[in-house]
Amino acid sequence: MQLETLYEKDRRTVWIASWILLALALGLLLGGVYMQVVLHETKAPLLLGIVAALPLAIPLELWNFSDPDTLFRVMALQDRFLVACFGFAIGLGAILLYGLNLFTHPNFGIKDLFIGGIILGGLLFGVGVGLAGYFPGTIWIALGQGRRDALYAVAGGLLGAFTWSMIFGWARGPLWDTLNFGPITWPNLFGIPFSDKVGMFAGSIVFGVLLLLVFLFLPRYPKQPIKHACGFHLAGVGKETVIRFSDMMNDDLVKYPNQNRFLVELINESSVRNARFIMVLGAAFTIEAVAVIILHQIFGESTTYSWIGAQLSYLVNPYWAASNPYFQLFGGMHIVNGIPVNKPFSEIGWEPITDLSTFIGGLVSSLFISRRFMGFRNQIPRVWAHRFGESTWKRFLGSFFGAYLVLFGARMANGCASGHILSGDIQMAVSSALFLVMVMIGSMLTLRYVLKLRINAWGYVQ
């Protein structure tokens, strides 16, 4: 009875948190619309960013995407949960964004389609994810979760972003300026100009429906029939069918013995109940991704790493930092009448603050909802340990060097999992789709031939 009572308490905690996050996301979205339509304001205040990332970070922590083991399996397509979630968020988000665009003025930030930088940067990003098991944003969540190898990843990420800042002056020509086709969306390829708001909205419906079909009809696990996909669960088909991945559940219980018991089932089972439960978190995640664009603030996670390097450099040598062409683009630094000037948030907007919000979301969620806070004790990811053993030094190298490549590649491609894959694809940017493809190729090659993880099948390559 006591165990059952604890389970119900855990379920209620997740349920309440989910609805609070959905309410917060809706409040930010409606507030952004009110700001534009009624107040005729163009940009939300910077300090609002301290809560803006919570509806993004907390669902990711609850789904445990800050655990490298989860991301390793996701990128190997052993678990298509993230693919389905991003299909939902991108598809529904695109329709919502371009619908709001009919009467508001969102802060579109469609990335230029520069072939060299996006292809090479995406590949490097993918290789880094295959080694570290982290995206730029999930590093901050993992840091809030108290993961020790997130400390290594932060250091590697900062160095990777700083390295790109140092070579940007000469790399910009061949990688950004050559074969640069500008900001192109999928409707543009079919002759619909961006200025045609109705045409863009119609294009978003087609694009969004295609992505929603991925969410509805892609089975979560390899070799499952379509009838086990999320769409059938949401429709209530096969209520008696529960697909449980017991090995993952056992791993979670060993790694996080005090964690929320209801979450163990929620993220490791495919069922009608879980699909409907997760929809609330998915809606909060999607609405928030659109809200930050309506609020006219930059959305992304990786630029902050370069921004930190810029600000530290300015403290050491203001003239040198303000003369750096990359810091001038993203650090808010310039030389004015021979004098270095630093306006830290003039170019980057609230992104450093939302990254802090991402960290806070990981901390709050791991302490009070998922109960996965690790206190920075040593723990080697299972997938990594299967290939390289329990050596702390080897994991340090994998996490540090992997994150170095992730951030170096992200800045080369001018975006990351947040700014390109999520936000960019919601805006239907062709460059973001190309980046996603290259990230998947880079990560799958690394997982298959370095970590010996089977692609699209459970288990390891012997």
Wavefront OBJ file of the C-alpha trace (Angstrom):
o trace
v 0.000 0.000 0.000
v 2.810 2.386 0.883
v 4.525 1.692 -2.462
v 1.256 2.295 -4.307
v 0.751 5.564 -2.439
v 4.262 6.703 -3.404
v 3.598 5.805 -7.047
v 0.390 7.851 -7.068
v 2.198 10.761 -5.455
v 4.882 10.553 -8.147
v 2.235 10.458 -10.875
v 0.489 13.495 -9.410
v 3.781 15.411 -9.200
v 4.478 14.858 -12.899
v 0.877 15.670 -13.829
v 0.870 18.964 -11.897
v 4.283 19.957 -13.275
v 3.121 19.208 -16.833
v 0.080 21.446 -16.584
v 2.073 24.244 -14.921
v 4.571 24.134 -17.797
v 1.755 24.199 -20.361
v 0.172 27.194 -18.601
v 3.538 28.999 -18.524
v 4.131 28.342 -22.229
v 0.634 29.535 -23.134
v 1.102 32.625 -20.972
v 4.339 33.513 -22.754
v 2.805 32.945 -26.194
v -0.337 34.958 -25.488
v 1.780 37.611 -23.790
v 3.894 37.890 -26.928
v 0.798 38.299 -29.106
v -0.585 40.935 -26.702
v 2.789 42.702 -26.676
v 2.723 43.052 -30.459
v -0.952 43.544 -31.282
v -2.049 45.732 -28.353
v 1.096 47.351 -26.950
v 2.922 47.537 -30.298
v 6.117 46.484 -28.536
v 8.694 44.572 -30.558
v 10.832 42.732 -28.031
v 10.240 41.083 -24.664
v 12.407 42.204 -21.714
v 15.675 40.353 -21.197
v 14.893 39.185 -17.676
v 11.823 37.293 -18.885
v 14.345 34.828 -20.277
v 14.919 33.451 -16.773
v 11.640 31.498 -17.070
v 11.411 31.250 -20.864
v 13.393 28.013 -21.206
v 11.667 26.120 -18.389
v 8.927 24.623 -20.640
v 11.736 23.386 -22.896
v 14.310 22.250 -20.347
v 12.062 20.510 -17.828
v 10.330 18.209 -20.368
v 13.757 17.264 -21.753
v 14.986 16.442 -18.248
v 11.832 14.459 -17.483
v 12.287 12.527 -20.741
v 15.934 12.037 -19.625
v 17.517 13.421 -22.798
v 20.264 14.873 -20.607
v 21.491 11.295 -20.034
v 24.106 10.428 -22.714
v 22.813 6.849 -22.828
v 19.421 8.143 -23.953
v 20.882 10.357 -26.658
v 23.229 7.630 -27.897
v 20.258 5.322 -28.469
v 18.138 8.104 -29.954
v 20.810 9.056 -32.494
v 21.243 5.369 -33.427
v 17.465 5.241 -34.009
v 17.194 2.446 -31.463
v 14.607 4.633 -29.756
v 12.620 6.926 -32.078
v 10.962 8.817 -29.207
v 12.889 12.056 -29.788
v 12.334 11.782 -33.548
v 8.593 11.491 -32.956
v 8.602 14.340 -30.413
v 10.507 16.641 -32.767
v 8.130 15.649 -35.578
v 5.239 16.780 -33.377
v 6.958 19.975 -32.205
v 8.222 21.011 -35.641
v 5.026 20.109 -37.497
v 2.566 21.698 -35.098
v 4.987 24.554 -34.347
v 5.308 25.511 -38.025
v 1.542 25.687 -38.473
v 1.137 27.714 -35.281
v 3.990 30.098 -36.105
v 2.904 30.900 -39.644
v -0.718 31.130 -38.524
v 0.276 33.795 -35.989
v 2.387 35.432 -38.693
v -0.869 36.390 -40.452
v -1.485 39.128 -37.865
v 1.771 39.488 -35.907
v 5.427 40.061 -36.775
v 7.524 37.163 -35.422
v 11.290 37.418 -35.070
v 12.151 35.079 -37.928
v 15.787 34.003 -37.835
v 16.023 31.721 -40.863
v 19.627 30.620 -41.309
v 21.406 31.180 -44.601
v 21.908 28.075 -46.705
v 25.712 28.123 -46.977
v 26.636 24.658 -48.159
v 30.211 24.265 -46.886
v 29.692 25.422 -43.321
v 26.438 23.553 -42.799
v 27.625 20.240 -44.249
v 31.010 20.227 -42.503
v 29.672 21.784 -39.305
v 26.764 19.327 -39.179
v 29.067 16.349 -39.634
v 31.411 17.546 -36.863
v 28.430 18.255 -34.630
v 27.146 14.717 -35.216
v 30.522 13.113 -34.514
v 30.699 15.109 -31.276
v 27.223 13.985 -30.218
v 28.257 10.393 -30.920
v 31.190 10.777 -28.528
v 29.804 13.030 -25.802
v 26.119 12.122 -25.857
v 25.201 15.793 -25.499
v 23.646 18.637 -27.454
v 24.673 22.186 -26.435
v 21.415 22.665 -24.537
v 21.362 19.273 -22.846
v 24.814 20.035 -21.430
v 23.236 22.820 -19.344
v 20.387 20.515 -18.286
v 22.885 17.784 -17.347
v 24.880 20.329 -15.360
v 21.713 21.164 -13.430
v 21.151 17.432 -13.015
v 24.554 17.173 -11.319
v 26.249 14.986 -13.938
v 30.025 14.985 -13.573
v 30.796 14.498 -17.249
v 28.700 17.603 -17.983
v 31.506 19.573 -16.329
v 33.923 18.147 -18.886
v 31.451 18.894 -21.657
v 31.059 22.547 -20.626
v 34.833 23.007 -20.724
v 35.142 21.288 -24.101
v 32.196 23.246 -25.497
v 33.616 26.589 -24.415
v 36.959 25.749 -26.021
v 35.296 24.522 -29.222
v 33.225 27.692 -29.596
v 36.274 29.852 -28.812
v 38.345 28.021 -31.447
v 35.763 28.833 -34.117
v 35.796 32.459 -32.981
v 39.545 32.559 -33.557
v 39.454 31.162 -37.115
v 36.220 32.808 -38.251
v 38.004 35.672 -39.993
v 39.568 33.441 -42.640
v 37.037 30.579 -42.522
v 34.065 32.824 -43.254
v 34.921 33.174 -46.939
v 35.088 29.512 -47.964
v 32.537 28.172 -45.471
v 29.913 30.945 -45.145
v 30.214 33.217 -48.173
v 30.919 30.613 -50.875
v 27.821 28.735 -52.141
v 25.635 30.839 -49.881
v 22.059 30.815 -51.198
v 20.608 32.982 -48.442
v 17.665 32.279 -46.141
v 15.488 29.816 -48.066
v 12.343 28.096 -46.802
v 10.615 25.075 -48.309
v 7.692 27.140 -49.692
v 10.236 29.443 -51.380
v 11.409 26.468 -53.448
v 7.876 26.194 -54.838
v 7.697 29.847 -55.813
v 5.979 31.233 -52.703
v 7.735 34.460 -51.588
v 8.255 35.012 -47.876
v 6.221 38.219 -48.097
v 3.138 36.168 -49.078
v 1.849 35.440 -45.586
v -1.148 33.444 -46.742
v 0.997 31.368 -49.093
v 3.552 30.719 -46.347
v 0.765 29.651 -43.993
v -0.580 27.261 -46.621
v 2.936 25.894 -47.096
v 3.282 25.426 -43.330
v 0.114 23.317 -43.276
v 1.531 20.936 -45.880
v 4.926 20.875 -44.166
v 3.386 20.510 -40.718
v 1.081 17.672 -41.689
v 3.997 15.719 -43.158
v 5.939 16.088 -39.895
v 2.890 15.221 -37.802
v 2.512 12.025 -39.807
v 6.009 11.054 -38.663
v 4.892 11.626 -35.090
v 1.643 9.712 -35.542
v 2.806 6.682 -37.534
v 6.483 6.052 -36.693
v 6.736 3.180 -34.184
v 8.944 4.037 -31.258
v 11.106 0.901 -31.274
v 12.683 -1.009 -34.164
v 10.663 -3.794 -35.821
v 7.415 -2.670 -34.178
v 4.258 -2.616 -36.323
v 2.651 0.718 -37.184
v -0.260 -0.082 -34.889
v 2.079 0.542 -31.961
v 2.840 4.116 -33.108
v 1.732 7.135 -31.124
v -1.198 7.993 -33.388
v -2.899 4.681 -32.666
v -2.273 5.099 -28.945
v -3.790 8.581 -28.952
v -6.820 7.214 -30.776
v -7.217 4.550 -28.093
v -6.473 1.638 -30.435
v -5.060 -1.382 -28.642
v -5.578 -0.133 -25.101
v -4.517 -3.504 -23.793
v -1.154 -3.302 -25.615
v 1.748 -2.011 -23.517
v 5.216 -2.141 -25.034
v 7.687 -2.083 -22.165
v 11.442 -1.855 -22.594
v 12.416 -3.604 -19.372
v 16.194 -3.395 -19.837
v 16.015 0.401 -20.001
v 13.758 0.508 -16.956
v 16.200 -1.641 -14.984
v 19.120 0.548 -16.081
v 17.251 3.661 -14.956
v 16.475 2.183 -11.563
v 20.130 1.274 -11.044
v 21.430 4.664 -12.168
v 18.753 6.673 -10.318
v 17.509 4.539 -7.403
v 15.488 7.376 -5.862
v 13.875 8.642 -9.032
v 10.179 9.255 -9.647
v 8.718 5.755 -10.169
v 5.939 6.963 -12.436
v 8.507 8.565 -14.766
v 10.275 5.231 -15.155
v 7.132 3.868 -16.767
v 6.235 7.041 -18.620
v 9.463 7.247 -20.605
v 10.064 3.503 -21.055
v 6.649 2.288 -22.117
v 4.541 2.772 -25.218
v 0.871 2.749 -24.234
v -2.367 4.653 -24.658
v -2.033 6.185 -21.188
v 1.540 7.320 -21.677
v 0.932 8.780 -25.135
v -1.913 10.930 -23.835
v 0.048 11.939 -20.751
v 3.082 12.963 -22.772
v 0.936 15.137 -25.049
v 0.684 17.764 -22.314
v 4.466 18.036 -22.013
v 4.808 17.957 -25.797
v 2.300 20.789 -26.169
v 4.169 22.903 -23.604
v 7.454 22.245 -25.410
v 5.985 23.151 -28.815
v 4.139 26.279 -27.722
v 7.231 27.589 -25.960
v 9.401 27.043 -29.041
v 6.976 29.268 -30.989
v 6.535 31.758 -28.138
v 10.201 32.775 -28.045
v 10.020 33.639 -31.760
v 6.876 35.717 -31.195
v 8.555 37.419 -28.229
v 11.274 38.670 -30.598
v 14.179 37.161 -28.763
v 16.854 34.882 -30.145
v 16.301 31.204 -29.418
v 19.239 28.846 -29.309
v 21.741 27.328 -26.915
v 25.147 27.249 -28.589
v 25.814 30.959 -29.189
v 26.156 31.489 -25.449
v 29.365 29.449 -25.445
v 30.933 31.913 -27.901
v 29.435 34.827 -25.966
v 31.089 33.651 -22.729
v 34.423 33.457 -24.538
v 33.878 36.966 -25.875
v 33.065 38.426 -22.478
v 36.051 36.748 -20.802
v 38.307 37.934 -23.627
v 37.045 41.479 -23.193
v 38.009 41.390 -19.523
v 41.546 40.351 -20.454
v 42.127 42.511 -23.556
v 39.202 44.772 -24.553
v 40.768 46.068 -27.785
v 41.675 42.593 -29.050
v 38.224 41.191 -28.197
v 36.351 44.118 -29.761
v 38.429 43.697 -32.939
v 37.467 40.021 -33.348
v 34.981 39.752 -36.268
v 33.037 36.899 -34.675
v 32.713 38.682 -31.347
v 31.412 41.672 -33.248
v 28.652 39.490 -34.696
v 27.558 37.759 -31.496
v 29.331 39.384 -28.562
v 28.043 42.928 -28.993
v 31.573 44.317 -29.302
v 32.833 47.039 -31.643
v 35.595 49.564 -32.067
v 34.078 53.067 -32.046
v 36.440 55.949 -32.784
v 39.356 53.741 -31.821
v 37.789 52.788 -28.476
v 36.538 49.256 -27.649
v 32.836 49.168 -26.783
v 30.971 46.214 -25.277
v 27.164 46.003 -25.264
v 26.769 42.368 -24.199
v 23.105 41.791 -25.107
v 22.846 44.040 -28.160
v 23.377 41.237 -30.692
v 22.628 38.028 -28.830
v 19.439 39.070 -27.019
v 18.402 37.029 -24.015
v 20.120 33.765 -25.021
v 22.655 33.720 -22.134
v 19.757 34.237 -19.739
v 17.682 31.463 -21.307
v 20.703 29.157 -21.057
v 20.744 29.971 -17.351
v 17.024 29.136 -17.364
v 17.866 25.815 -19.040
v 20.313 25.035 -16.234
v 17.722 26.020 -13.610
v 15.128 23.844 -15.314
v 17.454 20.846 -15.147
v 18.227 21.550 -11.493
v 14.625 22.074 -10.374
v 13.333 19.093 -12.328
v 16.035 16.705 -11.114
v 15.653 17.789 -7.480
v 11.886 18.003 -7.126
v 10.180 16.140 -9.985
v 12.319 13.363 -11.467
v 14.581 13.047 -8.408
v 17.525 12.179 -10.664
v 19.966 14.706 -9.163
v 23.368 13.014 -9.118
v 25.473 15.322 -6.940
v 28.351 15.154 -9.465
v 29.274 11.643 -8.428
v 31.153 9.628 -11.012
v 28.986 7.625 -13.377
v 30.059 6.321 -16.771
v 27.253 6.026 -19.370
v 26.394 2.370 -20.033
v 26.816 2.597 -23.805
v 30.216 4.255 -23.402
v 31.344 1.765 -20.734
v 30.403 -1.186 -22.936
v 32.906 0.034 -25.525
v 35.622 1.752 -23.463
v 35.201 0.438 -19.919
v 34.830 2.327 -16.665
v 37.925 4.515 -17.076
v 37.220 8.046 -15.814
v 39.979 9.466 -18.023
v 38.574 7.914 -21.170
v 35.142 9.308 -20.375
v 36.686 12.706 -19.678
v 38.294 12.653 -23.115
v 35.080 11.500 -24.811
v 32.907 14.090 -23.116
v 35.428 16.938 -23.472
v 36.476 16.291 -27.069
v 32.944 15.353 -28.148
v 31.536 18.608 -26.765
v 34.434 20.472 -28.391
v 33.340 19.118 -31.783
v 29.652 19.751 -31.025
v 30.198 23.445 -30.299
v 32.827 23.942 -32.984
v 30.470 22.365 -35.527
v 27.452 24.279 -34.223
v 29.147 27.646 -34.607
v 30.511 26.669 -38.034
v 26.950 25.835 -39.132
v 25.555 28.896 -37.307
v 23.136 26.852 -35.232
v 22.602 23.790 -33.085
v 19.844 21.403 -32.032
v 17.854 24.367 -30.716
v 18.609 27.114 -33.227
v 18.744 24.866 -36.303
v 16.924 21.580 -35.762
v 14.041 22.849 -33.593
v 13.658 26.577 -34.189
v 15.005 26.538 -37.741
v 12.845 23.651 -38.885
v 9.764 25.216 -37.274
v 10.510 28.181 -39.546
v 10.791 25.694 -42.468
v 14.410 26.638 -43.201
v 16.069 24.450 -45.840
v 19.438 25.050 -44.171
v 18.132 23.540 -40.922
v 16.919 20.389 -42.701
v 20.343 19.967 -44.315
v 22.014 20.456 -40.950
v 19.793 17.776 -39.379
v 20.683 15.273 -42.107
v 24.416 15.884 -41.669
v 24.154 15.616 -37.871
v 22.409 12.259 -38.195
v 25.048 10.977 -40.633
v 27.944 12.101 -38.411
v 26.440 10.664 -35.223
v 25.378 7.356 -36.766
v 28.810 6.747 -38.261
v 30.440 7.485 -34.901
v 28.036 5.312 -32.942
v 28.373 2.425 -35.377
v 32.141 2.401 -35.868
v 33.469 3.973 -32.653
v 30.972 3.017 -29.941
v 29.947 -0.193 -31.770
v 26.256 0.522 -31.275
v 23.855 -1.115 -33.698
v 21.938 1.299 -35.899
v 18.146 0.946 -35.836
v 18.295 -2.257 -33.757
v 18.761 -2.921 -30.063
v 22.102 -4.194 -28.841
v 25.771 -3.807 -29.670
v 28.039 -4.851 -32.494
v 30.244 -7.627 -31.196
l 1 2 3 4 5 6 7 8 9 10 11 12 13 14 15 16 17 18 19 20 21 22 23 24 25 26 27 28 29 30 31 32 33 34 35 36 37 38 39 40 41 42 43 44 45 46 47 48 49 50 51 52 53 54 55 56 57 58 59 60 61 62 63 64 65 66 67 68 69 70 71 72 73 74 75 76 77 78 79 80 81 82 83 84 85 86 87 88 89 90 91 92 93 94 95 96 97 98 99 100 101 102 103 104 105 106 107 108 109 110 111 112 113 114 115 116 117 118 119 120 121 122 123 124 125 126 127 128 129 130 131 132 133 134 135 136 137 138 139 140 141 142 143 144 145 146 147 148 149 150 151 152 153 154 155 156 157 158 159 160 161 162 163 164 165 166 167 168 169 170 171 172 173 174 175 176 177 178 179 180 181 182 183 184 185 186 187 188 189 190 191 192 193 194 195 196 197 198 199 200 201 202 203 204 205 206 207 208 209 210 211 212 213 214 215 216 217 218 219 220 221 222 223 224 225 226 227 228 229 230 231 232 233 234 235 236 237 238 239 240 241 242 243 244 245 246 247 248 249 250 251 252 253 254 255 256 257 258 259 260 261 262 263 264 265 266 267 268 269 270 271 272 273 274 275 276 277 278 279 280 281 282 283 284 285 286 287 288 289 290 291 292 293 294 295 296 297 298 299 300 301 302 303 304 305 306 307 308 309 310 311 312 313 314 315 316 317 318 319 320 321 322 323 324 325 326 327 328 329 330 331 332 333 334 335 336 337 338 339 340 341 342 343 344 345 346 347 348 349 350 351 352 353 354 355 356 357 358 359 360 361 362 363 364 365 366 367 368 369 370 371 372 373 374 375 376 377 378 379 380 381 382 383 384 385 386 387 388 389 390 391 392 393 394 395 396 397 398 399 400 401 402 403 404 405 406 407 408 409 410 411 412 413 414 415 416 417 418 419 420 421 422 423 424 425 426 427 428 429 430 431 432 433 434 435 436 437 438 439 440 441 442 443 444 445 446 447 448 449 450 451 452 453 454 455 456 457 458 459 460 461 462
